[in-house]
Amino acid sequence: MRNPKVLKLTQLAMLSAVSIILVLLIHFPIFPAVAFLEYDMADVPVIFGTFLLGPLEGLAVLLVTSIIQAFLLGGNGWVGLVMHFCASGALVLIAGYIYKYKKTAVSMIVGLILGSLAWTALMIPLNLTLTVYFMGVPMETVQDLMVPYIIPFNLIKSFANSTLSFILFTISGKYLKKWTLAV
């Protein structure tokens, strides 16, 4: 007999592992002028897991991934952890709860769009506070980078990860529903 708690914990751990592997394998700057803003696919398994298992489970995968990325993979320590968890967490919660309420492709798309916009909006004050006060970047520098780079970067990254998650979930989600039946 399967233990549902152990099965769910295993599924969450597997999604976290895939997320970390993707960070290690796929990361590149979108804008060469600001090479420190790197695209990575860490949120794809997080979003995928959110649709498969639920928004709180997606948040758990995000937390594990954010901690590992922040402290073991050179992700700017606790500042990177807070920024990643808040921004991606907004996407996960918004998209996850909208999809949980009504499990259709349209609700998934609406949730992903609203979540991506929330991610981008949250990164504005997070950059203006955490980057300035805890990473020592001058306020003028952050403000100068905001419109030409930071906002577009966050829009591109969130929408790219949302699009990839949507495509992968619509293709394989029905097959993976069996994976979660025991939960």
GROMACS elastic network, one bead per residue, 0.5 to 0.9 nm:
[ bonds ]
;  ai    aj funct       b0    kb
    2     5     6  0.88512   500
    2     6     6  0.80395   500
    2     7     6  0.73290   500
    2   182     6  0.75170   500
    3     6     6  0.54155   500
    3     7     6  0.62038   500
    3     8     6  0.87595   500
    3   182     6  0.83981   500
    3   183     6  0.84867   500
    4     7     6  0.50029   500
    4     8     6  0.61002   500
    4     9     6  0.85273   500
    4   182     6  0.60908   500
    5     8     6  0.52180   500
    5     9     6  0.61168   500
    5    10     6  0.85176   500
    5   183     6  0.72107   500
    6     9     6  0.50851   500
    6    10     6  0.60470   500
    6    11     6  0.85763   500
    7    10     6  0.50815   500
    7    11     6  0.62046   500
    7    12     6  0.86965   500
    7   180     6  0.85345   500
    7   182     6  0.75590   500
    7   183     6  0.67333   500
    8    11     6  0.50200   500
    8    12     6  0.61875   500
    8    13     6  0.85639   500
    8    53     6  0.84840   500
    8    57     6  0.89114   500
    8   180     6  0.78534   500
    8   182     6  0.85227   500
    8   183     6  0.60350   500
    9    12     6  0.51189   500
    9    13     6  0.61377   500
    9    14     6  0.86054   500
   10    13     6  0.50514   500
   10    14     6  0.61196   500
   10    15     6  0.86616   500
   11    14     6  0.50952   500
   11    15     6  0.62822   500
   11    16     6  0.86362   500
   11    49     6  0.86400   500
   11    53     6  0.89729   500
   11   179     6  0.86574   500
   11   180     6  0.84123   500
   12    15     6  0.52013   500
   12    16     6  0.62030   500
   12    17     6  0.86340   500
   12    49     6  0.76692   500
   12    53     6  0.87940   500
   12    57     6  0.71874   500
   12    58     6  0.80803   500
   12    60     6  0.75695   500
   12    61     6  0.59013   500
   13    16     6  0.50229   500
   13    17     6  0.61136   500
   13    18     6  0.86635   500
   13    61     6  0.73083   500
   13    64     6  0.84940   500
   14    17     6  0.50283   500
   14    18     6  0.62281   500
   14    19     6  0.85669   500
   15    18     6  0.51437   500
   15    19     6  0.61621   500
   15    20     6  0.87450   500
   15    45     6  0.56799   500
   15    46     6  0.68328   500
   15    48     6  0.85718   500
   15    49     6  0.68016   500
   15    61     6  0.67276   500
   16    19     6  0.50126   500
   16    20     6  0.63125   500
   16    21     6  0.86719   500
   16    42     6  0.86792   500
   16    45     6  0.73433   500
   16    46     6  0.74000   500
   16    60     6  0.89105   500
   16    61     6  0.53675   500
   16    62     6  0.74183   500
   16    63     6  0.89956   500
   16    64     6  0.65729   500
   16    65     6  0.56244   500
   17    20     6  0.51725   500
   17    21     6  0.61738   500
   17    22     6  0.86152   500
   17    65     6  0.78763   500
   18    21     6  0.50366   500
   18    22     6  0.61485   500
   18    23     6  0.86823   500
   18    42     6  0.80249   500
   18    45     6  0.66953   500
   19    22     6  0.51969   500
   19    23     6  0.63969   500
   19    24     6  0.88467   500
   19    41     6  0.71881   500
   19    43     6  0.67623   500
   19    44     6  0.72189   500
   19    45     6  0.56203   500
   19    46     6  0.71069   500
   19    61     6  0.86165   500
   19    62     6  0.87753   500
   19    65     6  0.66804   500
   20    23     6  0.50591   500
   20    24     6  0.63312   500
   20    25     6  0.87000   500
   20    41     6  0.89831   500
   20    42     6  0.63799   500
   20    65     6  0.64016   500
   20    68     6  0.77215   500
   20    69     6  0.72116   500
   21    24     6  0.51258   500
   21    25     6  0.61511   500
   21    26     6  0.84029   500
   21    42     6  0.81281   500
   22    25     6  0.50728   500
   22    26     6  0.55563   500
   22    27     6  0.80767   500
   22    40     6  0.72027   500
   22    41     6  0.57744   500
   22    42     6  0.58144   500
   22    44     6  0.88634   500
   22    45     6  0.89494   500
   23    26     6  0.55676   500
   23    27     6  0.61841   500
   23    40     6  0.55854   500
   23    41     6  0.61253   500
   23    42     6  0.54119   500
   23    69     6  0.80468   500
   23    73     6  0.87859   500
   24    27     6  0.71120   500
   24    40     6  0.85903   500
   24    73     6  0.82255   500
   25    40     6  0.86718   500
   26    39     6  0.79542   500
   26    40     6  0.57384   500
   26    41     6  0.66860   500
   26    42     6  0.88448   500
   27    38     6  0.60075   500
   27    39     6  0.53316   500
   27    41     6  0.74458   500
   28    35     6  0.79581   500
   28    37     6  0.82438   500
   28    39     6  0.54009   500
   28    40     6  0.69533   500
   29    32     6  0.60739   500
   29    33     6  0.88534   500
   29    34     6  0.74214   500
   29    36     6  0.68081   500
   29    37     6  0.57177   500
   29    39     6  0.58700   500
   29    40     6  0.89264   500
   30    33     6  0.89620   500
   30    34     6  0.81812   500
   30    35     6  0.73953   500
   30    37     6  0.70373   500
   30    38     6  0.62541   500
   30    39     6  0.63452   500
   30   153     6  0.71122   500
   30   156     6  0.86067   500
   30   157     6  0.88309   500
   31    34     6  0.56235   500
   31    35     6  0.62595   500
   31    36     6  0.89722   500
   31    37     6  0.74434   500
   31    38     6  0.83233   500
   31   149     6  0.74016   500
   31   153     6  0.79404   500
   32    35     6  0.50418   500
   32    36     6  0.87384   500
   32    37     6  0.88522   500
   33    36     6  0.88817   500
   33   149     6  0.88253   500
   34    37     6  0.59552   500
   34    38     6  0.86412   500
   34   145     6  0.87234   500
   34   149     6  0.74973   500
   35    38     6  0.65145   500
   37   149     6  0.85766   500
   37   150     6  0.79019   500
   37   153     6  0.72443   500
   38   153     6  0.85052   500
   38   157     6  0.87863   500
   39   153     6  0.81457   500
   39   156     6  0.85790   500
   39   157     6  0.60354   500
   40    43     6  0.79061   500
   40   157     6  0.77060   500
   40   161     6  0.84652   500
   41    44     6  0.55731   500
   41    45     6  0.80564   500
   41   157     6  0.84547   500
   41   160     6  0.86171   500
   41   161     6  0.63087   500
   41   164     6  0.88665   500
   42    45     6  0.66537   500
   42    46     6  0.71817   500
   42    62     6  0.86794   500
   42    65     6  0.76716   500
   42    66     6  0.89602   500
   42   161     6  0.83269   500
   43    47     6  0.59876   500
   43    48     6  0.83226   500
   43    62     6  0.74620   500
   43    65     6  0.88139   500
   43    88     6  0.72133   500
   43    92     6  0.89650   500
   43   158     6  0.84583   500
   43   161     6  0.63441   500
   43   162     6  0.82816   500
   43   165     6  0.84680   500
   44    47     6  0.52799   500
   44    48     6  0.59907   500
   44    49     6  0.84557   500
   44   161     6  0.54260   500
   44   162     6  0.70481   500
   44   163     6  0.89363   500
   44   164     6  0.67473   500
   44   165     6  0.52535   500
   44   166     6  0.89870   500
   44   168     6  0.89232   500
   45    49     6  0.58241   500
   45    50     6  0.83451   500
   45    58     6  0.86685   500
   45    61     6  0.84133   500
   45   165     6  0.74093   500
   46    49     6  0.51428   500
   46    50     6  0.61559   500
   46    51     6  0.88677   500
   46    57     6  0.88085   500
   46    58     6  0.54084   500
   46    59     6  0.75656   500
   46    60     6  0.87424   500
   46    61     6  0.59226   500
   46    62     6  0.58787   500
   46    65     6  0.85785   500
   46    88     6  0.88809   500
   46    92     6  0.76303   500
   46   165     6  0.88042   500
   47    51     6  0.64319   500
   47    52     6  0.86066   500
   47    55     6  0.86247   500
   47    58     6  0.64774   500
   47    59     6  0.89939   500
   47    62     6  0.88036   500
   47    88     6  0.89653   500
   47    91     6  0.81637   500
   47    92     6  0.60736   500
   47    95     6  0.82333   500
   47    96     6  0.79013   500
   47   161     6  0.82407   500
   47   162     6  0.73925   500
   47   165     6  0.62867   500
   47   166     6  0.86175   500
   48    51     6  0.53648   500
   48    52     6  0.62097   500
   48    53     6  0.85273   500
   48    58     6  0.79786   500
   48   165     6  0.56650   500
   48   166     6  0.77989   500
   48   168     6  0.78163   500
   48   169     6  0.62858   500
   48   173     6  0.84860   500
   49    53     6  0.55757   500
   49    54     6  0.70989   500
   49    55     6  0.82425   500
   49    57     6  0.72146   500
   49    58     6  0.54409   500
   49    61     6  0.77898   500
   50    53     6  0.54418   500
   50    56     6  0.74522   500
   50    57     6  0.62693   500
   50    59     6  0.75584   500
   50    61     6  0.86729   500
   50    92     6  0.66082   500
   50    93     6  0.83561   500
   50    95     6  0.82501   500
   50    96     6  0.57066   500
   51    54     6  0.57332   500
   51    55     6  0.72373   500
   51    58     6  0.79295   500
   51    92     6  0.89652   500
   51    95     6  0.82248   500
   51    96     6  0.60402   500
   51    99     6  0.69952   500
   51   100     6  0.76034   500
   51   103     6  0.89063   500
   51   108     6  0.84411   500
   51   169     6  0.78698   500
   51   173     6  0.85409   500
   52    55     6  0.89944   500
   52    58     6  0.87358   500
   52   169     6  0.83274   500
   52   173     6  0.72076   500
   52   176     6  0.78213   500
   52   177     6  0.70245   500
   52   180     6  0.73907   500
   53    56     6  0.83369   500
   53    57     6  0.61069   500
   53    58     6  0.71865   500
   53   180     6  0.70964   500
   53   183     6  0.86162   500
   54    57     6  0.53713   500
   54    58     6  0.61961   500
   54    59     6  0.87311   500
   54    96     6  0.62962   500
   54    97     6  0.78571   500
   54    99     6  0.89063   500
   54   100     6  0.70370   500
   55    59     6  0.61622   500
   55    60     6  0.86679   500
   55    92     6  0.61965   500
   55    93     6  0.54890   500
   55    94     6  0.82981   500
   55    95     6  0.79805   500
   55    97     6  0.62348   500
   55   100     6  0.79305   500
   56    60     6  0.62644   500
   56    61     6  0.87685   500
   56    92     6  0.85036   500
   56    93     6  0.75237   500
   56    96     6  0.83568   500
   57    61     6  0.63805   500
   57    62     6  0.85946   500
   58    61     6  0.51270   500
   58    62     6  0.61537   500
   58    63     6  0.86418   500
   58    89     6  0.85049   500
   58    92     6  0.65140   500
   58    93     6  0.81343   500
   58    96     6  0.80027   500
   59    63     6  0.61069   500
   59    64     6  0.87271   500
   59    85     6  0.83741   500
   59    88     6  0.86905   500
   59    89     6  0.62495   500
   59    92     6  0.66374   500
   59    93     6  0.74466   500
   60    63     6  0.50943   500
   60    64     6  0.63783   500
   60    65     6  0.85748   500
   61    64     6  0.53276   500
   61    65     6  0.60974   500
   61    66     6  0.84584   500
   62    65     6  0.50757   500
   62    66     6  0.58342   500
   62    67     6  0.84900   500
   62    84     6  0.86099   500
   62    85     6  0.66916   500
   62    88     6  0.75946   500
   62    89     6  0.72383   500
   62    92     6  0.85710   500
   63    66     6  0.50725   500
   63    67     6  0.61453   500
   63    68     6  0.86445   500
   63    81     6  0.83952   500
   63    85     6  0.64817   500
   63    89     6  0.86697   500
   64    67     6  0.52956   500
   64    68     6  0.62973   500
   64    69     6  0.85309   500
   65    68     6  0.52729   500
   65    69     6  0.59548   500
   65    70     6  0.84060   500
   66    69     6  0.50800   500
   66    70     6  0.58426   500
   66    71     6  0.84951   500
   66    75     6  0.85441   500
   66    80     6  0.80310   500
   66    81     6  0.54107   500
   66    82     6  0.82912   500
   66    84     6  0.65070   500
   66    85     6  0.63280   500
   67    70     6  0.51677   500
   67    71     6  0.61063   500
   67    72     6  0.79252   500
   67    75     6  0.89781   500
   67    77     6  0.83828   500
   67    78     6  0.82085   500
   67    81     6  0.61235   500
   67    85     6  0.89407   500
   68    71     6  0.55424   500
   68    72     6  0.53075   500
   68    73     6  0.67320   500
   68    75     6  0.85971   500
   68    81     6  0.89030   500
   69    72     6  0.57007   500
   69    74     6  0.67472   500
   69    75     6  0.54616   500
   69    76     6  0.87133   500
   69    77     6  0.84396   500
   69    80     6  0.84930   500
   69    81     6  0.77052   500
   70    73     6  0.61574   500
   70    74     6  0.59623   500
   70    76     6  0.57190   500
   70    78     6  0.65264   500
   70    79     6  0.81314   500
   70    80     6  0.58119   500
   70    81     6  0.53281   500
   70    84     6  0.88244   500
   71    74     6  0.61323   500
   71    75     6  0.64115   500
   71    76     6  0.74534   500
   71    77     6  0.52705   500
   71    78     6  0.76494   500
   71    81     6  0.83009   500
   72    75     6  0.75731   500
   72    77     6  0.86611   500
   73    76     6  0.88111   500
   74    77     6  0.71519   500
   75    78     6  0.84849   500
   75    79     6  0.85443   500
   75    80     6  0.56737   500
   75    81     6  0.74606   500
   76    79     6  0.60000   500
   76    81     6  0.74674   500
   76   135     6  0.86433   500
   77    80     6  0.54973   500
   77    81     6  0.62581   500
   77    82     6  0.88306   500
   78    82     6  0.60759   500
   78    83     6  0.85164   500
   79    82     6  0.52534   500
   79    83     6  0.61812   500
   79    84     6  0.84975   500
   79   130     6  0.65953   500
   79   131     6  0.77958   500
   79   134     6  0.73532   500
   79   135     6  0.78540   500
   80    83     6  0.51335   500
   80    84     6  0.58713   500
   80    85     6  0.82620   500
   81    84     6  0.52826   500
   81    85     6  0.58821   500
   81    86     6  0.83690   500
   82    85     6  0.52161   500
   82    86     6  0.59156   500
   82    87     6  0.84170   500
   82   126     6  0.87574   500
   82   130     6  0.89549   500
   83    86     6  0.53482   500
   83    87     6  0.60532   500
   83    88     6  0.82872   500
   83   122     6  0.86703   500
   83   123     6  0.71789   500
   83   126     6  0.64988   500
   83   127     6  0.81312   500
   83   130     6  0.81678   500
   84    87     6  0.54342   500
   84    88     6  0.57760   500
   84    89     6  0.77061   500
   84   123     6  0.89987   500
   85    88     6  0.54508   500
   85    89     6  0.52711   500
   85    90     6  0.82256   500
   86    90     6  0.61422   500
   86    91     6  0.88291   500
   86   119     6  0.77797   500
   86   122     6  0.75053   500
   86   123     6  0.84182   500
   86   126     6  0.88172   500
   87    90     6  0.53418   500
   87    91     6  0.67459   500
   87    92     6  0.88857   500
   87   115     6  0.88747   500
   87   116     6  0.86105   500
   87   118     6  0.73943   500
   87   120     6  0.72309   500
   87   121     6  0.84654   500
   87   122     6  0.59767   500
   87   123     6  0.63932   500
   87   126     6  0.88797   500
   88    91     6  0.50768   500
   88    92     6  0.61295   500
   88    93     6  0.86026   500
   88   115     6  0.82821   500
   88   116     6  0.83372   500
   88   119     6  0.61686   500
   88   158     6  0.80750   500
   89    93     6  0.59679   500
   89    94     6  0.83634   500
   89   115     6  0.87839   500
   89   119     6  0.79711   500
   90    93     6  0.53217   500
   90    94     6  0.59898   500
   90    95     6  0.83073   500
   90   115     6  0.59542   500
   90   116     6  0.80593   500
   90   118     6  0.61847   500
   90   119     6  0.58528   500
   90   122     6  0.82397   500
   91    94     6  0.53853   500
   91    95     6  0.58518   500
   91    96     6  0.79398   500
   91   111     6  0.78965   500
   91   112     6  0.67528   500
   91   113     6  0.85826   500
   91   114     6  0.75117   500
   91   116     6  0.56720   500
   91   117     6  0.81492   500
   91   118     6  0.66612   500
   91   119     6  0.59506   500
   91   158     6  0.81428   500
   91   162     6  0.88034   500
   92    95     6  0.54519   500
   92    96     6  0.55075   500
   92    97     6  0.82140   500
   92   111     6  0.88309   500
   92   112     6  0.83136   500
   92   115     6  0.69420   500
   93    96     6  0.50669   500
   93    97     6  0.58755   500
   93    98     6  0.83442   500
   93   111     6  0.89285   500
   93   115     6  0.76638   500
   94    97     6  0.55130   500
   94    98     6  0.61614   500
   94    99     6  0.85325   500
   94   111     6  0.58080   500
   94   112     6  0.75488   500
   94   114     6  0.69800   500
   94   115     6  0.52857   500
   94   118     6  0.84292   500
   95    98     6  0.53076   500
   95    99     6  0.60557   500
   95   100     6  0.84281   500
   95   107     6  0.81959   500
   95   108     6  0.64304   500
   95   109     6  0.80919   500
   95   110     6  0.75002   500
   95   112     6  0.50589   500
   95   113     6  0.80214   500
   95   114     6  0.72951   500
   95   115     6  0.57351   500
   95   116     6  0.88151   500
   96    99     6  0.52165   500
   96   100     6  0.59126   500
   96   101     6  0.85762   500
   96   108     6  0.80201   500
   96   111     6  0.71306   500
   96   112     6  0.85336   500
   97   101     6  0.60703   500
   97   102     6  0.86691   500
   97   111     6  0.79133   500
   98   101     6  0.52696   500
   98   102     6  0.65024   500
   98   103     6  0.81285   500
   98   107     6  0.61891   500
   98   108     6  0.69688   500
   98   110     6  0.78468   500
   98   111     6  0.55575   500
   98   112     6  0.89827   500
   99   102     6  0.52058   500
   99   103     6  0.50102   500
   99   104     6  0.69431   500
   99   105     6  0.83905   500
   99   106     6  0.88715   500
   99   107     6  0.55608   500
   99   108     6  0.52338   500
   99   109     6  0.87925   500
   99   110     6  0.87494   500
   99   111     6  0.67709   500
  100   103     6  0.59534   500
  100   107     6  0.89704   500
  100   108     6  0.89891   500
  101   107     6  0.85323   500
  102   107     6  0.63622   500
  102   108     6  0.84360   500
  103   106     6  0.84675   500
  103   107     6  0.66672   500
  103   108     6  0.72381   500
  104   107     6  0.52948   500
  104   108     6  0.62448   500
  104   109     6  0.87027   500
  105   109     6  0.61717   500
  105   110     6  0.86185   500
  105   166     6  0.84550   500
  105   170     6  0.79125   500
  106   109     6  0.51057   500
  106   110     6  0.61379   500
  106   111     6  0.84951   500
  107   110     6  0.50199   500
  107   111     6  0.59527   500
  107   112     6  0.84502   500
  108   111     6  0.50963   500
  108   112     6  0.60871   500
  108   113     6  0.85959   500
  108   166     6  0.75895   500
  109   112     6  0.50883   500
  109   113     6  0.61117   500
  109   114     6  0.85531   500
  109   162     6  0.85304   500
  109   163     6  0.86710   500
  109   166     6  0.75565   500
  110   113     6  0.51996   500
  110   114     6  0.61082   500
  110   115     6  0.83503   500
  111   114     6  0.52228   500
  111   115     6  0.58072   500
  111   116     6  0.83759   500
  112   116     6  0.59242   500
  112   117     6  0.85028   500
  112   158     6  0.86692   500
  112   159     6  0.77545   500
  112   162     6  0.58984   500
  112   163     6  0.81788   500
  112   166     6  0.83652   500
  113   116     6  0.51617   500
  113   117     6  0.62365   500
  113   118     6  0.86088   500
  113   158     6  0.88729   500
  113   159     6  0.73298   500
  113   162     6  0.79043   500
  114   117     6  0.51399   500
  114   118     6  0.61336   500
  114   119     6  0.85989   500
  115   119     6  0.60791   500
  115   120     6  0.86377   500
  115   158     6  0.83071   500
  115   162     6  0.88690   500
  116   120     6  0.62601   500
  116   121     6  0.85962   500
  116   154     6  0.82415   500
  116   155     6  0.67661   500
  116   157     6  0.87101   500
  116   158     6  0.51635   500
  116   159     6  0.60373   500
  116   162     6  0.75223   500
  117   120     6  0.51378   500
  117   121     6  0.61050   500
  117   122     6  0.85656   500
  117   154     6  0.89058   500
  117   155     6  0.71705   500
  117   158     6  0.81521   500
  117   159     6  0.86923   500
  118   121     6  0.50303   500
  118   122     6  0.60162   500
  118   123     6  0.85741   500
  119   122     6  0.52508   500
  119   123     6  0.63104   500
  119   154     6  0.73409   500
  119   155     6  0.80719   500
  119   158     6  0.71520   500
  120   123     6  0.52659   500
  120   124     6  0.69035   500
  120   150     6  0.87879   500
  120   151     6  0.63663   500
  120   152     6  0.84625   500
  120   153     6  0.86836   500
  120   154     6  0.53047   500
  120   155     6  0.58864   500
  120   158     6  0.76825   500
  121   124     6  0.56185   500
  121   125     6  0.77176   500
  121   151     6  0.81726   500
  121   154     6  0.88806   500
  122   125     6  0.60176   500
  122   126     6  0.63076   500
  122   127     6  0.86674   500
  123   127     6  0.57673   500
  123   128     6  0.83290   500
  123   150     6  0.82606   500
  123   151     6  0.78517   500
  123   154     6  0.75642   500
  124   127     6  0.53806   500
  124   128     6  0.62275   500
  124   129     6  0.87352   500
  124   146     6  0.75405   500
  124   150     6  0.80273   500
  124   151     6  0.73668   500
  125   129     6  0.60300   500
  125   130     6  0.81970   500
  126   129     6  0.53098   500
  126   130     6  0.55258   500
  126   131     6  0.71829   500
  127   130     6  0.55521   500
  127   132     6  0.69642   500
  127   142     6  0.71497   500
  127   146     6  0.86245   500
  127   150     6  0.86314   500
  128   131     6  0.61155   500
  128   132     6  0.58599   500
  128   133     6  0.82103   500
  128   139     6  0.68501   500
  128   142     6  0.66122   500
  128   143     6  0.75007   500
  129   132     6  0.53310   500
  129   133     6  0.57565   500
  129   134     6  0.77548   500
  129   139     6  0.86245   500
  130   133     6  0.53557   500
  130   134     6  0.52292   500
  130   135     6  0.67156   500
  130   136     6  0.87767   500
  131   134     6  0.57647   500
  131   136     6  0.66302   500
  131   137     6  0.60148   500
  131   138     6  0.84469   500
  131   139     6  0.84504   500
  131   142     6  0.77351   500
  132   135     6  0.58265   500
  132   136     6  0.52498   500
  132   138     6  0.57467   500
  132   139     6  0.56484   500
  132   141     6  0.89260   500
  132   142     6  0.73489   500
  133   136     6  0.57057   500
  133   137     6  0.74350   500
  133   138     6  0.84314   500
  133   139     6  0.86139   500
  134   137     6  0.81413   500
  136   139     6  0.88292   500
  137   140     6  0.84701   500
  137   141     6  0.68158   500
  137   142     6  0.70234   500
  138   141     6  0.53315   500
  138   142     6  0.66124   500
  138   143     6  0.87817   500
  139   142     6  0.52156   500
  139   143     6  0.61006   500
  139   144     6  0.85130   500
  140   143     6  0.50370   500
  140   144     6  0.59495   500
  140   145     6  0.85499   500
  141   144     6  0.50728   500
  141   145     6  0.62101   500
  141   146     6  0.85717   500
  142   145     6  0.51570   500
  142   146     6  0.59913   500
  142   150     6  0.84475   500
  143   146     6  0.51224   500
  143   147     6  0.77382   500
  144   147     6  0.71658   500
  144   148     6  0.77696   500
  144   149     6  0.88282   500
  145   148     6  0.57863   500
  145   149     6  0.53981   500
  145   150     6  0.60132   500
  145   151     6  0.85384   500
  146   149     6  0.57228   500
  146   151     6  0.57663   500
  146   152     6  0.84220   500
  147   150     6  0.63193   500
  147   151     6  0.56492   500
  147   152     6  0.71709   500
  148   151     6  0.71142   500
  148   152     6  0.67957   500
  148   153     6  0.87994   500
  149   152     6  0.54423   500
  149   153     6  0.57699   500
  149   154     6  0.85423   500
  150   153     6  0.51113   500
  150   154     6  0.62251   500
  150   155     6  0.86453   500
  151   154     6  0.52851   500
  151   155     6  0.62261   500
  151   156     6  0.86318   500
  152   155     6  0.50247   500
  152   156     6  0.59909   500
  152   157     6  0.84466   500
  153   156     6  0.51613   500
  153   157     6  0.59893   500
  153   158     6  0.84277   500
  154   157     6  0.51371   500
  154   158     6  0.58821   500
  154   159     6  0.82451   500
  155   158     6  0.53850   500
  155   159     6  0.59042   500
  155   160     6  0.82406   500
  156   159     6  0.53230   500
  156   160     6  0.57855   500
  156   161     6  0.84265   500
  157   160     6  0.51772   500
  157   161     6  0.61025   500
  157   162     6  0.84059   500
  158   161     6  0.53103   500
  158   162     6  0.59836   500
  158   163     6  0.85031   500
  159   163     6  0.58950   500
  159   164     6  0.84706   500
  160   163     6  0.51133   500
  160   164     6  0.61415   500
  160   165     6  0.84802   500
  161   164     6  0.51481   500
  161   165     6  0.59994   500
  161   166     6  0.84844   500
  162   165     6  0.50705   500
  162   166     6  0.60455   500
  162   167     6  0.86028   500
  163   166     6  0.50825   500
  163   167     6  0.61684   500
  163   168     6  0.85629   500
  164   167     6  0.51896   500
  164   168     6  0.60590   500
  164   169     6  0.83712   500
  165   168     6  0.52021   500
  165   169     6  0.58388   500
  165   170     6  0.83814   500
  166   169     6  0.51708   500
  166   170     6  0.59918   500
  166   171     6  0.84609   500
  167   170     6  0.53255   500
  167   171     6  0.61452   500
  167   172     6  0.85615   500
  168   171     6  0.52043   500
  168   172     6  0.59397   500
  168   173     6  0.73419   500
  169   172     6  0.52729   500
  169   174     6  0.79324   500
  169   176     6  0.88575   500
  170   173     6  0.55368   500
  170   174     6  0.73686   500
  171   174     6  0.74785   500
  171   175     6  0.84378   500
  172   175     6  0.53958   500
  172   176     6  0.62652   500
  172   177     6  0.88249   500
  173   176     6  0.50115   500
  173   177     6  0.61478   500
  174   177     6  0.53354   500
  174   178     6  0.78387   500
  175   178     6  0.62916   500
  175   179     6  0.78507   500
  176   180     6  0.69968   500
  177   180     6  0.53601   500
  177   181     6  0.63852   500
  178   181     6  0.51293   500
  178   182     6  0.79011   500
  179   182     6  0.72868   500
  179   183     6  0.84992   500
  180   183     6  0.53910   500
